[in-house]
Each structure stands twice: as C-alpha cells, then as structure tokens.
C-alpha cells in the first residue's frame, strides 16, 4: 500500500506524466519558451523588458531602445518584468511617456515588487499582472538618501504627480482613485462603495488584493501568474517570447553612477600626482579617465548635460592658466576650482520636475556626501603619498620629492615645513621642465622646485631664491 502511494506521488511529479483532466475541464496549453533576445527583435514577438532595481534614466534609455526596436518589428506585446522599490520620479515620467507612445499592448508583471515610481509606471501599461507573492503601491516621493521631502516641496510634487498619474491610469483603463492613493496619503480611495484604504496611509496592495473583483471587475490586476511564461499563456498572447537585456554601455552607466565617489577619488589623486610630477604622464591620464567616466556615466543616466561638462572644463582651464602662465593671481585659480566643484555637485543632483527652479539644500545632500567622501579620502591618500612615496626608490621619480637631512636650510616662515639642504644663492640644475613646478638638483639632492617668472627648460642652471613650503623657488641663472 505504501509502495503504491509512493509510486503515485512520483509519477505525478515526474515530467511527461500528467493527470487526466476531469470531465468538463480543459487541459491548459503548454507554457511558451522564453528566449534571450539575440540581435534584432523577431517579427511579431512578445518582448519581455526587465525593470530591476531603482528606476533611473539609464533604465529609461534601455527601455526606449527596446520599445523602438520592437515597434519596428511589429511586436505583438511588451511585458515589463518589474522588481523595483522605486527610484527617480522624473525617470518614471519618461518611461511612462515612452509606454504611452507604443501601439502594441503593454503589460506589467509585478515580480515581486512595484514600489513608489514602479507602481506609477505600472499604471502606464494596459494590463497589470501579479506574481503570487507580490505587492504594488506606496509611491510617496523621497529624497535621494531616503529622507522625507520637505513639506512645501512635497506638496508641490504630490500635487503635480497626482494629476499626472490619474490621467495616465484613466487612459489605460485603471481606476484613477488608486493612482492618487498610491502617492497621496491624504486620499481615501473607495471602489464600488468599498473603502480600499484609510486617509492618512499610502495605498499598498498585495497580489490577492489587487486581483480582487469588485462588481465583477478586478480592482487593479488582471490576474495572478507564477511566471512571465504563464502570463503570456493566460493572457492569450501570440508570437515568440524574447527577453531583452541592457547593452554593455547601459549596464556600465548604472555601475559608473554607483561608483561616483571612487571615480572622484581617482580623479583628485591623479590630478595631485600629475601636478607634483614633470610633464604629462600616467597620473594625469588616469585622472582624465576617471573624470571622463564620471561625467559619461551621469550623462547616459540622464543626470547631467554637456553644459555641465563644459563648466568643469572651463574651471580646469582657469586653474591651468593660473599655474602654468600667470602664477600668483590666486583669484583665477580659486574661481576655476569653484566652477569645477559646482559642476561635480550639479552633475549628481536629482532634480524633480515641478520643483522650484533652484534646488533646495536637501537635494544637494547626496552629492555633497559623495563629494565630501571623495575629498576626505583623497586628503588621507595624498598625505600618505607625500609622506611615504618619496622614500620608495621605484616611486621617487614619479612623485616630486624632497630629501630631508639635518642641517641649515633656506629661511622660511611656515611652521612644520621641510628643511632642505639648500641655501639662498645656491646654484643647481633643473632636471625637468619647470612650468612652473618641476624638479631640480642641488648638491646631489633632488628637490621640488618652482620657477619664478618664465618657465625654465631641463638642464638649465638655476639659483635658489627662497623656500616656500616644501618647494625651492628658483630663477634661471643669467650666466
């Protein structure tokens, strides 16, 4: 008896063995195969677009590309395979606008989360389906670091997006009361005389609640499906099913925006080392690459435009002009640094549409945290570079160094500055181009040197004038 029961269980769980449908039941159609999209979208395909992680402009660019490719191939439907806690409301608006331009039917499969901006995007599709254990809703706006939006700004954002997404929900056949209750906790939603949520709480629906029928019509979701393939079958969609994936550059943009503090760290340290070494070498190249990747990632992610890059380049140009051609002005370099820092901060600002023209201080918190982290780590790294790298034989030629033996030095008034074995009037030789900073040799010791006045070519005889910090200020000998 036990053997017979065990055999029955095994047979029922073995692929290829199926129970015979009872009288009156129709056997379910087999699940379609979901293939990874390779190359162009097949003609008449059902295109699955993953929307995973935080909603961002980079995801919008990916989705827009797939929508255009699918439309060109007469796709029979588009399905957003969604698992997001939310993200940028501005990016959500862009995604919604792209979905509204598509002629083919659009679906959202909540698998398993459609929070915040994700819930509002889902309202922009014709049908919403839920995974067996899933939730949708709670679309209150928050700042980039998760803190609440200031009350005045929050009221403006809620007012703007409430009307916007009510309109989007209505155009797709969804209940506009739910759209407003997702984002406005002061809204009490009622459907068919039934209260869906109380005033003072944001609306969040489970799969079972979203699929509940009121007066013969689903509250929000057309049904519950265990997988995308089951959704395709149960919704009666036809055509090959393909799942798109972000391109390498789109994936790179997401990674680069996440690594923003590290890219800033590399750019600052590389710039410091480059200014402390003669010529243009590896540190300068690496600094340029770090800043380029920083701006490129934020540009692709839609957080910045080319005008911000232009401001950064202008600031860098002013600093270089000050250091290389007219040293001593200070104001020029200071203004250039302000432009560079401002460009870096503005690149990372998450600006809400409908917000005041000038962002509030709260919107700068995350950019300031990123930039502050990068500057703090850079200061620590630069300290160790200046203190220990010159003592390493392999790095001595890269970092401008100054030997510090005991003995007299040039007079100076900076406490804690290094004592150099050089006296005012001593003659030495420039080892690199002094433009104005480089290296020089005095009595067999290599020191940091800075030309006063005109640039000095390598191999020229120089005369020590004074000591400023760890640098010997020199001029070219007339004889």
MOKA-V607172 format. One record per backbone hydrogen bond with DSSP energy under -0.5 kcal/mol. CO is the residue of the C=O (numbers start at 1). NH is the residue of the N-H. Records with the same first field share a line. If there is no record, write none. Layout:
# MOKA-V607172
CO=NH / NH
This chain:
# MOKA-V607172
1=5
2=6
3=7
4=8
5=9
6=10
7=11
8=12
9=13
10=14
11=14
14=17
16=18
22=25
33=35 / 241
35=243
37=39
42=45
45=47 / 76 / 77
46=48 / 242
47=49 / 79
48=50 / 244
49=81
51=83
55=88
56=60
57=61
58=62
59=63
60=64
61=65
62=66
63=67
64=68
65=69
66=70
67=71
68=72
69=73
70=75
71=74
73=44
76=105
77=47
78=107
79=49 / 81
80=82 / 109
81=51
82=111
83=53
84=115
86=55
88=92
89=93
90=94
91=95
92=96
93=97
94=98
95=99
96=100
97=101
98=101
99=102
105=78
106=126 / 127
107=80
108=110 / 129
109=82 / 111
110=131
112=135
113=84
114=137
115=118
116=119 / 120
117=121
118=122
119=123
121=124
122=125
127=108
128=222 / 223
129=110
130=225
132=134
134=207
135=114
136=205
137=116
138=116
141=149
143=146
147=143
150=154
151=155
152=156
153=157
154=158
155=159
156=160
157=161
158=162
159=163
160=164
161=165
162=166
163=167
164=168
165=169
166=170
167=171
168=172
169=172 / 174
170=173
174=176
175=178 / 179
176=180
177=181
178=182
179=183
180=183 / 184
181=203
182=139
183=185
184=187
185=200 / 201
186=188
187=189
189=196 / 197
191=194
194=191
198=201
203=138
205=136
206=210
207=211
208=212
209=212
210=220 / 221
212=219
214=217
217=214
223=130
227=231
228=232
229=233
230=234
231=235
232=237
233=236
240=46 / 242
241=35
242=48 / 244
243=37
244=50
247=251
248=252
249=253
250=254
251=255
252=256
253=257
254=258
255=259
257=260
259=263
260=264
261=265
262=266
263=267
264=268
265=269
266=270
267=271
268=272
269=273
270=274
271=275
272=276
274=277
276=400
279=281
281=285
282=286
283=287
284=288
285=289
286=290
287=291
288=292
289=293
290=294
291=295
292=296
293=297
294=298
295=299
296=300
297=301
298=303 / 304
299=302
301=57
305=308 / 309
306=310
307=311
308=312
309=313
310=314
311=315
312=316
313=317
314=318
315=319
316=320
317=321
318=322
319=323
320=324
321=325 / 326
326=329
329=331
330=334
331=335
332=336
333=337
334=338
335=339
336=340
337=341
338=342
339=343
340=344
341=345
342=346
343=347
344=348
345=348
346=349
349=351
352=355
357=359
360=363
361=364
362=365
363=350
364=368
365=369
366=370
367=371
368=372
369=373
370=374
371=375
372=376
373=377
374=378
375=379
376=380
377=381
378=382
379=383
380=384
381=385
382=386
383=387
384=388 / 389
385=389 / 390
388=391
389=392
391=393
392=395 / 396
395=398 / 399
411=467
413=415
414=417
418=420
420=422
423=426
426=464
428=462
429=441
430=459
433=435
434=456
436=451
437=435
438=449
439=431 / 432
440=447
441=429
442=445
445=442
446=403
447=440
448=472
449=438
450=474
451=453
452=454
456=434
457=460
460=430
461=477
462=428
463=475
464=425
466=473
468=471
470=448
471=468 / 473
472=450
473=465 / 466
474=452
475=463
